[in-house]
Amino acid sequence: MKKAPDTKQDPVPTISEEYANGRRNFSNRDLSHTNFSNTKLEDAIFNDADLTSANFNYASLKGASFRRAKLSGVELVNADLRLTDFGSANLSDADLGGANLSGANLSGAILSNANLEGANLCCADLTNADLRFANTEGADFRDAKLTGAKIRVGNRDVIICDV
């Protein structure tokens, strides 16, 4: 009996494999619900990507860019996000508990209902960010830029001026 020719193709490379092969730009891709936990994706570019409900827990994303990305429900617990660019990204309902966001750009980002408990936001730029209903307990905002940021105090929305 003749053996049928092998038509199986190589699987699509994972983001980690692509990154290991030198690729850094993952913009405009649908990566929702993808597990990136414990991965190293420093300086990667995810601009305009859909990362809804993705898992980046304990990932190293230093210097990465997520401008205008859809990150609602994303998990970034204890992630290294130093100098990461989240400008105008939607991080509503995201879990950033214990994350290091030192020097990160979060200007214009939506962080409503996000968990920032214990996060390091020293020197972060939160200009015009929406932090309403975010859990900021124990978060470190030393030297952060908060001008125009929206927060909720009691049952009132407040916009921070000149901070």
Sequence and secondary structure as in RCSB ss.txt:
>XXXX:A:sequence
MKKAPDTKQDPVPTISEEYANGRRNFSNRDLSHTNFSNTKLEDAIFNDADLTSANFNYASLKGASFRRAKLSGVE
LVNADLRLTDFGSANLSDADLGGANLSGANLSGAILSNANLEGANLCCADLTNADLRFANTEGADFRDAKLTGAK
IRVGNRDVIICDV
>XXXX:A:secstr
              HHHHHHTT  B TT B TT B TT B TT B TT B TT B TT B TT B TT B TT B
 TT B TT B TT B TT B TT B TT B TT B TT B TT B TT B TT B TT B TT B TT B TT E
EEETTEEEE    
